[in-house]
Amino acid sequence: MIYTIIEAIEYALEIQGEPQSPYWLSSQIDEMRLPKASEYDVRTALEKDMQEWGEKSQFVKTADDEYALRSWVRT
């Protein structure tokens, strides 16, 4: 069950398998029939998660202003 924007973003990224923009992620959340999440809501949730969790966040921002799962990025 998906309860939060962050869970929806993680699910959408796992299914897609590549970095995506906040706009695309918000459209996927809408297609999942979850409460609407605007591009701003998605970007805010991701930035808050990354700020709060730092290196432990499951998300990273790519150079193309897209977001990916940290597990995809080699450090």
Secondary structure, DSSP 8 states (H G I E B T S, - for coil): ---SHHHHHHHHHHHH-S-B-HHHHHHHHHHTT-S---HHHHHHHHHHHHHHHGGG-SEEE-TTS-EEEGGGS--
